[in-house]
Amino acid sequence: MNSVADIWTNVLTQLKRDLSETTISTWFDELEAVEIRDFTFYLHCPNDFKKGYVESLFLDNIKAVLHDIFSHDFDVRILDDEEMAIFRSPDQDKRPASAFDSEEFTFETFVVGPSNKLAYAAARSVAEKPASNYNPLFIYGDSGLGKTHLLYAIAHVTRKNNRHSRIAYVKGDDFTNELIQSIRENKNQEFRDKYRQADLLLVDDIQFIAGKRQTQEEFFHTFNNLYESGKQIVLTSDRPPSEMTQLEDRLKTRFEWGLLVDVTPPDFETRLAIVKNKAAMLGIELPESVADFVAQNVTANVRQLEGTINKILAYRDLLGDKADEEAVSRAIKDMLKKSNEYVPTPEAIIDYICKFYNIDEQIIRGQQRQRDAVNGRQIAMYLIRRMTNLSLVDIGKEFGGRDHTTVLHSLEKVEQRMKKDPAFAETVKEITTNINAKK
């Protein structure tokens, strides 16, 4: 591969393993490779609709292929005509350095509801008065609920207030990858300067540094340096620090110094507002009944709602279908909330594990320390935590009133053993599959 065009040709060839020829020819025909810079692969697409569709559905596929080619994680940016002109401009400061300059991920485009109201208010406060009230700000919740949107919104306001603010954004696993690369290339100081000289540090999915000793050591000193210098730190995670069983205690403590706020799945009214907001941004006029239909049936997270609107747009523009309930149902059938959707109860999980290990329910819920009883009990706690919405305290109540620290210990034991013992990991996987199969 002698050029970025050759790399893109190779990417397209490998994408055909997972995507159909029709998909490639329909959505990728106007994409042109531009440049690779700082582990970001830049593409240009003059068609705004195709650009948006590829960004919403296929970016992960492109990133996966680039990782296969280079054995390194890449970001992917698709530039429209205006961004492309700026990108080619000799004025370096005007180049689109990140999504922070985009009007898509701002506080104004963030739909606020009961599930995210506190997180939104805290993020706005941090953006307007960094390092004054909540430092660090720690936002946690499941994937697809708007945590990254809030990070970008904070950065957007920070850059708007001070164009020269040094903003460092990184994902937890990328922090590890960059650290490893800096060690390989003997660029440790450059790596440290990048993060320790920032005015605002944003870390997405910080949970991925847990269990990685050297990464945690490096981040500990980065955190201290920024905090003591009066710089703002904002972190997101899929769980609160107390539930990161492999995170060092000194980091847990620091993550809890400021404000912890959670985001939860949106209620119906918020989902409906998100649907209407996204449709308006894309120029779609949705009948009230259709917007209501989508909000009623797509319930998992914001990302699915936005993906649904993109699919409706594709059906309308490519197939000429009207945006009625029948067309929408076809467009989102893989996202619809199934009437027979099965969410196991704690009782169902415990019942299956009792049968798997051939032990009585009283034993698994009790205090007995036989090997099978301990294994079954710990796996049951682990799966109840992963497969239901029960809190640690509520899980403890299912097992004779154990406190939440005991439950956390069980989760940690299972996670550690799964990493070290492939056979045990396979057992947990088998139990999970069989429980999910019981409908």
Secondary structure as the mmCIF struct_conf table of DSSP 4:
data_model
#
loop_
_struct_conf.conf_type_id
_struct_conf.id
_struct_conf.beg_label_comp_id
_struct_conf.beg_label_asym_id
_struct_conf.beg_label_seq_id
_struct_conf.end_label_comp_id
_struct_conf.end_label_asym_id
_struct_conf.end_label_seq_id
BEND BEND1 SER A 3 SER A 3
HELX_RH_AL_P HELX_RH_AL_P1 VAL A 4 LEU A 15
TURN_TY1_P TURN_TY1_P1 LYS A 16 ASP A 18
BEND BEND2 LEU A 19 LEU A 19
HELX_RH_AL_P HELX_RH_AL_P2 GLU A 21 TRP A 27
BEND BEND3 PHE A 28 PHE A 28
TURN_TY1_P TURN_TY1_P2 ASP A 29 GLU A 30
STRN STRN1 GLU A 32 ARG A 37
TURN_TY1_P TURN_TY1_P3 ASP A 38 PHE A 39
STRN STRN2 THR A 40 HIS A 44
BEND BEND4 PRO A 46 PRO A 46
HELX_RH_AL_P HELX_RH_AL_P3 ASP A 48 LEU A 57
TURN_TY1_P TURN_TY1_P4 PHE A 58 PHE A 58
HELX_RH_AL_P HELX_RH_AL_P4 LEU A 59 PHE A 70
BEND BEND5 SER A 71 HIS A 72
STRN STRN3 ASP A 75 LEU A 79
HELX_RH_AL_P HELX_RH_AL_P5 ASP A 81 PHE A 87
TURN_TY1_P TURN_TY1_P5 ARG A 88 ARG A 88
BEND BEND6 SER A 89 PRO A 90
HELX_RH_3T_P HELX_RH_3T_P1 GLN A 92 LYS A 94
BEND BEND7 ARG A 95 ARG A 95
BEND BEND8 SER A 98 SER A 98
HELX_RH_3T_P HELX_RH_3T_P2 ALA A 99 ASP A 101
BEND BEND9 GLU A 103 PHE A 107
TURN_TY1_P TURN_TY1_P6 GLU A 108 THR A 109
BEND BEND10 PHE A 110 PHE A 110
HELX_LH_PP_P HELX_LH_PP_P1 VAL A 111 VAL A 112
TURN_TY1_P TURN_TY1_P7 PRO A 114 ASN A 116
HELX_RH_AL_P HELX_RH_AL_P6 LYS A 117 GLU A 128
BEND BEND11 LYS A 129 LYS A 129
TURN_TY1_P TURN_TY1_P8 PRO A 130 SER A 132
BEND BEND12 ASN A 133 ASN A 133
BEND BEND13 ASN A 135 PRO A 136
STRN STRN4 LEU A 137 TYR A 140
TURN_TY1_P TURN_TY1_P9 SER A 143 GLY A 144
BEND BEND14 LEU A 145 GLY A 146
HELX_RH_AL_P HELX_RH_AL_P7 LYS A 147 ASN A 161
TURN_TY1_P TURN_TY1_P10 ARG A 163 HIS A 164
STRN STRN5 ILE A 167 LYS A 171
HELX_RH_AL_P HELX_RH_AL_P8 GLY A 172 ARG A 184
TURN_TY1_P TURN_TY1_P11 GLU A 185 ASN A 186
HELX_RH_AL_P HELX_RH_AL_P9 ASN A 188 ARG A 196
TURN_TY1_P TURN_TY1_P12 GLN A 197 GLN A 197
BEND BEND15 ASP A 199 ASP A 199
STRN STRN6 LEU A 200 ASP A 204
HELX_RH_3T_P HELX_RH_3T_P3 ILE A 206 ILE A 209
TURN_TY1_P TURN_TY1_P13 ALA A 210 GLY A 211
HELX_RH_AL_P HELX_RH_AL_P10 ARG A 213 GLU A 228
TURN_TY1_P TURN_TY1_P14 SER A 229 GLY A 230
STRN STRN7 GLN A 232 SER A 237
BEND BEND16 ASP A 238 ARG A 239
HELX_RH_3T_P HELX_RH_3T_P4 PRO A 241 GLU A 243
TURN_TY1_P TURN_TY1_P15 THR A 245 GLN A 246
BEND BEND17 LEU A 247 LEU A 247
HELX_RH_AL_P HELX_RH_AL_P11 ASP A 249 PHE A 255
TURN_TY1_P TURN_TY1_P16 GLU A 256 GLU A 256
BEND BEND18 TRP A 257 GLY A 258
STRN STRN8 LEU A 259 ASP A 262
HELX_RH_AL_P HELX_RH_AL_P12 PHE A 268 MET A 281
TURN_TY1_P TURN_TY1_P17 LEU A 282 GLY A 283
HELX_RH_AL_P HELX_RH_AL_P13 GLU A 288 ASN A 297
BEND BEND19 ALA A 300 ALA A 300
HELX_RH_AL_P HELX_RH_AL_P14 VAL A 302 LEU A 319
BEND BEND20 ASP A 324 ASP A 324
HELX_RH_AL_P HELX_RH_AL_P15 GLU A 325 ALA A 331
TURN_TY1_P TURN_TY1_P18 ILE A 332 MET A 335
BEND BEND21 LEU A 336 LEU A 336
TURN_TY1_P TURN_TY1_P19 SER A 339 ASN A 340
HELX_RH_AL_P HELX_RH_AL_P16 PRO A 346 TYR A 357
TURN_TY1_P TURN_TY1_P20 ASN A 358 ASN A 358
HELX_RH_AL_P HELX_RH_AL_P17 GLU A 361 ARG A 365
BEND BEND22 GLY A 366 GLY A 366
HELX_RH_AL_P HELX_RH_AL_P18 ARG A 371 MET A 387
BEND BEND23 THR A 388 THR A 388
HELX_RH_AL_P HELX_RH_AL_P19 LEU A 392 GLU A 398
TURN_TY1_P TURN_TY1_P21 PHE A 399 GLY A 401
HELX_RH_AL_P HELX_RH_AL_P20 HIS A 404 LYS A 420
HELX_RH_AL_P HELX_RH_AL_P21 PRO A 422 ALA A 437
#
